[in-house]
Amino acid sequence: MREAPHVKRTSARLADGREILYYDTDEGAARAFPDTRPLGAPASASEVRRDPLLGDEVVIASHRQGRTYHPPADECPLCPSTGGRTSEIPAPDYEVAVFENRFPSLAGDTGRCEVICFTPEHLTSFAELDERRAALVLAAWTDRTAELSAREGVRQVYCFENRGAEIGVTLAHPHGQIYAFPFVTPRTTRMRATVEEHRSRTGGNLFDEVLAGERADGSRIVLAGEHWTAFVPYAARWPYEVHLYPNRRVPDLPALGDEARAEFPRVYLELLRRFDRLFDRPEPTPYISAWHQAPTGGGRADFALHLELFTVRRTADKLKYLAGTESGMEAYMNDVRPEDAAARLREVASR
């Protein structure tokens, strides 16, 4: 099994004071390059409001209307700074880079938003990374989760990737985001309430029972490793939706064991590559990949770290829109039977 890479972390500051971190497998990598751009203070006008009827927090971030929107490839702010062109990343090369978002939804007392760049190569994707680079991304996610979770006022850390214009991505460069929320998100709140009720009623852990049930049934299993299991959930909301669980329950990424950490790159890259083979189209499949981690504070032991991966594409030429029932009432209607989705994802396995 591939060993986790040694990771060197280099911290620097951008011209407007925002933090940038470089993650490298090369101990000799030099990344301390100055940011020479004449930048003013980053925009930050976020506020958190609570919906009085639903009890959910809503972030108001009107300053994001002015964020960078579909720049040409030669003006990409996530590519390295080379050839006299400066970007958000001052170094002329990097392996994985993380920096504070210049147009954050959350900032200051309302949390923090970071951008994570998976590769300096503009015309590629996470699925095209090798296992060593994917392991380095996992190490960066883990490091950021640990550091942000320890900050005062942070209640939940959320690492995710949006890919594809159909999802709403405005920068084509392979990247994801890391949010440090000052509240527990509504989805996690509902999930925890269900798990707590199940524990009170049965004495068991609902996450464990869901995973054990899927492994025993087998019809919705997509990929099973020694330390990870990927399956289409019984009540999938999206046409092609996969949940990836470590076989041993842990609350968050820092708690992963070495063996699960070492196996993850192979399993995750295979899942992403299967998604790209689902439809007979030249462009990659759009998707959202989301890590669900336990909130900070108490009550973490019963929560299970897992990743949810799904696409809005339901056929080669049709998208799944969240229309009246989904957007208006949060009542999902799925066009693809979960067992059929799992069968298709097994069918497109790497040979």
BELWOWO-V888302 format. One record per residue. N is the residue number from 1. RES is the residue in one letter. PSI is psi in whole degrees, 0 to 359 (NA if undefined). OMEGA is omega in radians with two decimals (none if undefined). NEAR is the number of other C-alpha atoms within 10 Angstrom. Layout:
N RES PSI OMEGA NEAR
N RES PSI OMEGA NEAR
This chain:
1 M 139 -3.12 7
2 R 134 3.11 14
3 E 150 3.06 12
4 A 140 -3.08 20
5 P 152 2.94 15
6 H 138 -3.04 13
7 V 127 2.99 16
8 K 131 3.12 14
9 R 128 3.11 16
10 T 127 -3.14 15
11 S 139 3.09 14
12 A 179 3.14 17
13 R 143 3.04 17
14 L 172 -3.00 19
15 A 332 -3.13 16
16 D 11 3.06 14
17 G 352 3.12 14
18 R 150 -3.13 14
19 E 142 2.97 15
20 I 139 -3.13 22
21 L 134 3.05 21
22 Y 135 3.08 25
23 Y 124 -3.07 25
24 D 151 2.99 24
25 T 346 3.13 18
26 D 113 -3.11 12
27 E 334 -3.10 11
28 G 3 -3.11 8
29 A 130 3.13 16
30 A 118 -3.06 13
31 R 7 -3.06 20
32 A 70 3.13 15
33 F 135 -3.10 14
34 P 148 3.05 13
35 D 111 -3.02 20
36 T 8 -3.11 11
37 R 144 3.10 14
38 P 75 -3.06 7
39 L 140 2.97 11
40 G 185 3.14 9
41 A 141 -3.14 10
42 P 148 3.14 14
43 A 138 3.10 18
44 S 104 3.14 18
45 A 41 -3.07 17
46 S 148 2.97 20
47 E 151 3.13 18
48 V 124 3.10 18
49 R 146 -3.10 12
50 R 126 3.08 11
51 D 118 -3.05 10
52 P 337 -3.12 8
53 L 318 -3.10 6
54 L 338 -3.10 8
55 G 7 -3.13 10
56 D 145 3.01 17
57 E 140 3.09 17
58 V 131 3.14 13
59 V 127 3.05 14
60 I 118 -3.07 14
61 A 71 -3.03 18
62 S 337 -3.13 14
63 H 343 -3.11 14
64 R 353 3.05 16
65 Q 337 -3.10 9
66 G 13 -3.10 9
67 R 163 -3.11 12
68 T 133 -3.00 13
69 Y 111 3.07 11
70 H 61 3.09 13
71 P 156 3.04 12
72 P 158 -3.05 10
73 A 326 -3.10 14
74 D 1 3.05 9
75 E 20 -3.09 12
76 C 126 -3.13 20
77 P 354 -3.10 18
78 L 354 3.03 26
79 C 159 3.10 26
80 P 158 3.07 22
81 S 109 -3.12 19
82 T 159 3.02 13
83 G 35 3.12 7
84 G 358 3.12 6
85 R 123 -3.12 15
86 T 149 -3.12 20
87 S 191 3.07 19
88 E 346 -3.12 20
89 I 101 -3.03 27
90 P 333 -3.09 26
91 A 148 3.11 20
92 P 353 3.09 16
93 D 160 3.07 18
94 Y 165 3.00 21
95 E 294 3.03 18
96 V 135 -3.14 23
97 A 143 3.11 27
98 V 133 3.09 24
99 F 158 3.09 23
100 E 134 -3.14 23
101 N 135 3.11 23
102 R 337 3.12 20
103 F 69 -2.99 21
104 P 143 2.97 23
105 S 330 -3.12 25
106 L 132 3.13 24
107 A 155 3.10 24
108 G 235 -3.11 14
109 D 345 -3.12 14
110 T 12 3.08 20
111 G 204 -3.08 25
112 R 143 3.08 20
113 C 130 3.12 22
114 E 153 3.03 24
115 V 135 3.07 22
116 I 121 3.14 27
117 C 121 -3.02 24
118 F 340 -3.04 27
119 T 152 3.05 25
120 P 347 -3.09 20
121 E 120 -3.08 16
122 H 317 -3.02 17
123 L 59 3.11 10
124 T 192 3.14 15
125 S 170 3.10 17
126 F 321 -3.11 21
127 A 338 -3.13 19
128 E 359 3.07 12
129 L 157 2.99 15
130 D 172 -3.05 12
131 E 326 -3.12 20
132 R 319 3.12 17
133 R 321 3.10 20
134 A 323 3.09 22
135 A 325 3.11 25
136 L 322 3.07 23
137 V 316 3.09 23
138 L 319 3.12 19
139 A 321 3.11 21
140 A 315 3.07 23
141 W 316 -3.10 22
142 T 314 3.14 17
143 D 315 -3.12 16
144 R 322 3.10 24
145 T 314 -3.12 22
146 A 315 -3.07 16
147 E 315 -3.10 10
148 L 325 3.13 21
149 S 332 -3.11 19
150 A 353 -3.10 13
151 R 143 3.13 12
152 E 132 3.08 10
153 G 347 3.13 17
154 V 128 -3.10 22
155 R 337 -3.12 20
156 Q 138 3.10 23
157 V 130 -3.03 31
158 Y 114 3.08 20
159 C 130 -3.09 23
160 F 162 3.04 22
161 E 130 2.91 19
162 N 131 3.09 22
163 R 132 3.03 25
164 G 143 3.12 19
165 A 329 3.14 13
166 E 334 3.11 14
167 I 336 -3.08 14
168 G 14 -3.13 10
169 V 134 -3.13 15
170 T 351 3.07 15
171 L 123 -3.03 20
172 A 341 -3.11 21
173 H 139 -3.13 22
174 P 112 -3.09 23
175 H 165 3.04 23
176 G 190 -3.12 20
177 Q 157 3.10 20
178 I 118 -3.14 24
179 Y 134 2.98 24
180 A 104 -3.06 25
181 F 144 3.03 24
182 P 7 3.11 21
183 F 164 3.04 19
184 V 128 -3.04 19
185 T 153 -3.10 17
186 P 319 -3.13 14
187 R 316 3.13 10
188 T 323 3.11 16
189 T 315 3.12 13
190 R 319 -3.14 12
191 M 314 -3.14 13
192 R 321 -3.14 20
193 A 319 3.12 11
194 T 318 3.14 13
195 V 318 3.13 17
196 E 319 3.11 19
197 E 320 3.13 13
198 H 318 3.11 15
199 R 316 -3.14 14
200 S 324 -3.05 11
201 R 323 -3.00 9
202 T 340 -3.06 10
203 G 357 -3.11 10
204 G 172 3.10 14
205 N 122 -3.04 19
206 L 321 3.10 21
207 F 312 -3.14 19
208 D 319 -3.09 16
209 E 324 3.08 11
210 V 313 -3.14 13
211 L 315 3.13 21
212 A 321 3.13 13
213 G 319 3.11 11
214 E 320 3.14 18
215 R 324 3.14 16
216 A 319 -3.13 10
217 D 309 3.04 10
218 G 340 -3.02 14
219 S 338 -3.13 16
220 R 6 3.07 22
221 I 131 3.12 22
222 V 319 -3.07 24
223 L 132 3.14 20
224 A 120 3.06 16
225 G 188 3.11 14
226 E 330 -3.04 10
227 H 355 -3.13 17
228 W 149 3.04 19
229 T 132 3.10 21
230 A 131 -3.13 28
231 F 156 2.98 26
232 V 126 -3.10 31
233 P 150 -3.10 21
234 Y 319 -3.13 13
235 A 55 -3.10 11
236 A 136 3.11 20
237 R 332 -3.04 18
238 W 153 -3.09 26
239 P 315 3.07 23
240 Y 105 -3.05 28
241 E 128 -3.13 24
242 V 135 3.02 29
243 H 131 -3.10 21
244 L 118 -3.08 24
245 Y 140 2.88 22
246 P 143 -3.09 23
247 N 338 3.03 18
248 R 121 -3.06 13
249 R 129 3.01 19
250 V 155 -3.06 21
251 P 332 -3.06 20
252 D 178 -3.08 22
253 L 318 3.12 23
254 P 338 -3.10 16
255 A 356 3.12 13
256 L 141 3.06 17
257 G 164 -3.09 13
258 D 321 -3.09 10
259 E 317 3.08 14
260 A 321 3.13 16
261 R 321 -3.12 21
262 A 328 -3.11 21
263 E 336 -3.03 21
264 F 312 -3.07 22
265 P 317 -3.14 23
266 R 314 -3.09 17
267 V 314 -3.07 19
268 Y 317 3.12 21
269 L 322 3.10 18
270 E 319 3.10 16
271 L 313 -3.13 23
272 L 321 3.14 19
273 R 327 3.05 18
274 R 320 3.09 21
275 F 321 -3.13 25
276 D 344 3.13 19
277 R 3 -3.09 18
278 L 321 -3.00 21
279 F 148 -3.14 17
280 D 75 -3.13 12
281 R 148 -3.12 11
282 P 330 -3.09 8
283 E 155 3.14 9
284 P 156 3.11 19
285 T 129 3.06 23
286 P 144 3.13 19
287 Y 166 2.90 23
288 I 131 3.09 17
289 S 121 -2.94 20
290 A 125 3.06 19
291 W 127 3.06 21
292 H 116 -3.10 22
293 Q 155 3.12 22
294 A 140 3.02 26
295 P 165 3.08 24
296 T 168 3.12 20
297 G 207 -3.06 11
298 G 173 3.08 7
299 G 25 -3.07 12
300 R 337 -2.97 15
301 A 327 -3.09 11
302 D 350 -3.09 19
303 F 146 3.14 24
304 A 117 2.97 23
305 L 134 3.01 21
306 H 161 3.12 24
307 L 135 3.07 19
308 E 124 -3.08 19
309 L 125 3.13 24
310 F 158 3.11 21
311 T 152 3.06 23
312 V 356 3.12 21
313 R 130 3.13 21
314 R 335 2.98 19
315 T 179 -3.12 15
316 A 331 -3.08 11
317 D 19 3.14 9
318 K 141 3.09 9
319 L 155 3.03 13
320 K 108 3.11 15
321 Y 140 3.04 12
322 L 90 -3.04 15
323 A 222 -2.95 12
324 G 310 -3.07 11
325 T 319 -3.10 11
326 E 306 -3.09 13
327 S 324 -3.07 11
328 G 324 -3.04 9
329 M 0 -3.07 9
330 E 34 3.05 11
331 A 104 -3.02 12
332 Y 142 3.07 16
333 M 113 -3.06 15
334 N 133 -3.11 15
335 D 349 -3.07 13
336 V 127 3.11 15
337 R 130 -3.08 15
338 P 321 3.14 24
339 E 325 3.11 19
340 D 323 3.09 15
341 A 317 3.13 23
342 A 319 3.13 23
343 A 319 3.13 15
344 R 320 3.14 17
345 L 332 3.00 24
346 R 324 -3.11 16
347 E 326 -3.07 14
348 V 24 3.10 16
349 A 152 3.06 16
350 S 140 -3.12 10
351 R NA none 4
